[in-house]
Amino acid sequence: MDAIFKALADDTRRMILDVLRDQDGQTLGELEASLEARGVEMTRFGVMKHLKVLEGASLVISRKQGRFKYHYLNVVPLQEVIDRWIEPLTQKPLARATLDLKAKLEGK
C-alpha cells in the first residue's frame, strides 16, 4: 500500500494515470505526446522513470505486442485503497444523514 501512496504523491504520475484513464493502452511515445499536449514537457526517459514507479505500485500494467509496449491503467489497487481508507469514512456520514432525514420527515 505504501508504494501506491508514493506513486500517487507525484503530480506527473497522477497526470499519467489521468491520460491512461482517458485513453487506455498507450505506447511510451503516445504517453509522451499526451503529456506534452497537457503542457508537461518531459523526456522519454522521464516518462519511463515515472512509469516504472507506477508499474511497481501495480497501478499500470504493460503488455508488449510486437515492437511496441502498451501501458494500461490497473484500477484494482485504487479500489483497494478506496475500500480500506475512503469507504469507511463515507459510510458513517451517509448513515447519519439518512437517519437525520428520516427523523425530519417523520417530524421528530
KEKE-3310 file (N, C-alpha, C; in steps of 0.2 Angstrom, whole numbers, plus 5000, padded with zeros to 4 digits):
npx = (5004:5010:5018:5008:5003:5015:5017:5006:5009:5015:5013:5015:5014:5001:4995:4999:4991:4979:4979:4980:4968:4959:4962:4966:4979:4991:5007:5024:5028:5016:5011:5020:5018:5004:5006:5013:5004:4996:5003:5015:5032:5043:5056:5058:5064:5061:5047:5048:5054:5044:5034:5039:5039:5025:5021:5028:5020:5009:4999:4999:4999:5009:5010:5018:5018:5023:5034:5031:5027:5013:5004:4993:4980:4978:4965:4963:4972:4969:4955:4956:4962:4952:4942:4948:4952:4944:4930:4925:4925:4915:4904:4898:4894:4884:4875:4872:4866:4855:4848:4845:4837:4826:4821:4818:4808:4798:4794:4801)
npy = (4994:5006:5009:5012:5024:5032:5032:5040:5052:5061:5074:5072:5059:5056:5063:5055:5044:5049:5052:5039:5035:5042:5037:5022:5010:5015:5018:5022:5033:5039:5042:5051:5061:5064:5070:5081:5088:5092:5101:5097:5096:5083:5072:5056:5047:5052:5050:5036:5033:5038:5029:5017:5018:5018:5006:4998:5000:4993:5000:5003:4992:4984:4978:4969:4970:4965:4976:4986:4993:4993:5002:5001:5006:5000:4997:4990:4991:5004:5003:4995:5004:5013:5005:5002:5015:5026:5022:5018:5030:5037:5030:5032:5046:5046:5036:5043:5055:5049:5044:5057:5063:5054:5056:5069:5069:5062:5070:5071)
npz = (5000:5003:4992:4983:4988:4987:4974:4970:4975:4967:4955:4941:4939:4943:4933:4922:4925:4923:4910:4905:4910:4902:4889:4887:4885:4879:4870:4874:4867:4864:4876:4880:4871:4874:4887:4884:4876:4887:4893:4899:4898:4895:4895:4886:4894:4906:4907:4906:4919:4928:4924:4928:4942:4944:4938:4948:4958:4954:4948:4934:4920:4909:4892:4880:4862:4848:4842:4850:4867:4877:4888:4902:4912:4929:4939:4951:4962:4966:4969:4980:4989:4991:4996:5009:5015:5011:5009:5022:5028:5022:5024:5037:5038:5028:5033:5045:5039:5033:5044:5050:5040:5040:5053:5052:5041:5048:5057:5070)
capx = (5000:5015:5020:5003:5003:5021:5016:5001:5011:5018:5008:5016:5012:4994:4993:5000:4986:4973:4980:4978:4960:4956:4964:4970:4983:4996:5014:5028:5028:5009:5011:5024:5014:4999:5008:5015:4998:4993:5008:5021:5037:5046:5059:5056:5067:5057:5041:5049:5055:5038:5030:5042:5036:5018:5021:5030:5014:5004:4994:5000:5001:5012:5010:5022:5015:5027:5039:5028:5024:5007:5003:4986:4978:4975:4961:4962:4975:4965:4949:4958:4963:4945:4939:4951:4953:4939:4923:4923:4924:4909:4898:4895:4890:4878:4870:4869:4862:4849:4844:4843:4832:4821:4818:4815:4802:4793:4793:4803)
capy = (5000:5012:5010:5016:5031:5035:5034:5045:5058:5065:5077:5070:5052:5056:5065:5049:5040:5053:5051:5032:5034:5045:5033:5016:5006:5019:5017:5027:5039:5042:5045:5057:5066:5066:5074:5087:5091:5094:5106:5094:5094:5078:5067:5049:5044:5055:5046:5029:5033:5038:5023:5011:5018:5016:4998:4995:5000:4989:5005:5002:4986:4984:4972:4970:4967:4966:4981:4991:4991:4996:5003:5001:5008:4995:5001:4986:4994:5010:5001:4993:5010:5016:5001:5002:5021:5031:5020:5018:5037:5040:5027:5035:5052:5044:5033:5049:5059:5045:5044:5063:5064:5050:5060:5076:5068:5059:5075:5070)
capz = (5000:5003:4985:4979:4990:4985:4966:4969:4978:4962:4951:4935:4939:4943:4926:4918:4926:4920:4902:4903:4911:4896:4883:4889:4880:4875:4870:4878:4863:4864:4883:4880:4867:4878:4892:4881:4875:4893:4895:4903:4894:4898:4890:4885:4900:4912:4907:4908:4926:4931:4923:4932:4949:4943:4937:4954:4963:4951:4945:4927:4918:4902:4888:4874:4856:4843:4844:4855:4873:4878:4895:4904:4919:4933:4944:4957:4968:4968:4973:4987:4994:4992:5001:5015:5018:5009:5010:5029:5030:5019:5026:5043:5037:5024:5038:5049:5035:5032:5050:5051:5035:5042:5058:5049:5038:5052:5062:5076)
cpx = (5004:5017:5015:5003:5009:5020:5011:5003:5014:5013:5009:5013:5004:4991:4994:4994:4979:4973:4978:4970:4957:4956:4969:4974:4988:5003:5017:5028:5021:5008:5014:5021:5008:5000:5010:5009:4994:4998:5014:5026:5042:5050:5056:5058:5064:5051:5042:5050:5049:5033:5033:5039:5029:5017:5023:5024:5008:4998:4994:5002:5004:5011:5013:5018:5019:5033:5037:5026:5019:5006:4995:4985:4975:4972:4960:4965:4971:4958:4950:4959:4956:4942:4941:4951:4947:4932:4921:4921:4917:4903:4894:4892:4884:4873:4867:4864:4855:4845:4841:4837:4825:4817:4815:4808:4796:4791:4795:4809)
cpy = (5006:5014:5014:5023:5035:5037:5039:5051:5063:5067:5073:5063:5052:5059:5059:5045:5043:5052:5044:5031:5036:5040:5028:5013:5010:5017:5023:5033:5043:5045:5051:5063:5069:5071:5081:5091:5094:5099:5104:5092:5089:5074:5060:5046:5046:5051:5039:5029:5033:5032:5017:5012:5016:5009:4995:4995:4996:4994:5005:4995:4987:4978:4974:4967:4970:4971:4986:4988:4995:4997:5004:5002:5002:4998:4997:4989:5000:5008:4998:4999:5013:5012:5001:5009:5026:5028:5020:5026:5040:5036:5030:5041:5050:5041:5039:5053:5056:5045:5051:5065:5060:5054:5066:5074:5065:5064:5075:5075)
cpz = (5000:4996:4981:4981:4988:4977:4965:4972:4973:4957:4944:4934:4939:4936:4921:4919:4923:4913:4901:4905:4905:4890:4885:4884:4876:4875:4873:4874:4863:4871:4883:4876:4871:4884:4889:4879:4881:4896:4899:4898:4898:4893:4891:4892:4906:4913:4909:4916:4930:4930:4927:4939:4949:4942:4944:4959:4960:4948:4937:4925:4911:4899:4882:4868:4851:4845:4849:4862:4875:4886:4897:4911:4923:4939:4951:4963:4971:4972:4980:4992:4995:4997:5008:5018:5016:5011:5017:5031:5027:5021:5032:5042:5033:5029:5043:5045:5034:5038:5051:5046:5037:5048:5056:5046:5042:5057:5069:5077)
residu = (MET:ASP:ALA:ILE:PHE:LYS:ALA:LEU:ALA:ASP:ASP:THR:ARG:ARG:MET:ILE:LEU:ASP:VAL:LEU:ARG:ASP:GLN:ASP:GLY:GLN:THR:LEU:GLY:GLU:LEU:GLU:ALA:SER:LEU:GLU:ALA:ARG:GLY:VAL:GLU:MET:THR:ARG:PHE:GLY:VAL:MET:LYS:HIS:LEU:LYS:VAL:LEU:GLU:GLY:ALA:SER:LEU:VAL:ILE:SER:ARG:LYS:GLN:GLY:ARG:PHE:LYS:TYR:HIS:TYR:LEU:ASN:VAL:VAL:PRO:LEU:GLN:GLU:VAL:ILE:ASP:ARG:TRP:ILE:GLU:PRO:LEU:THR:GLN:LYS:PRO:LEU:ALA:ARG:ALA:THR:LEU:ASP:LEU:LYS:ALA:LYS:LEU:GLU:GLY:LYS)
# end
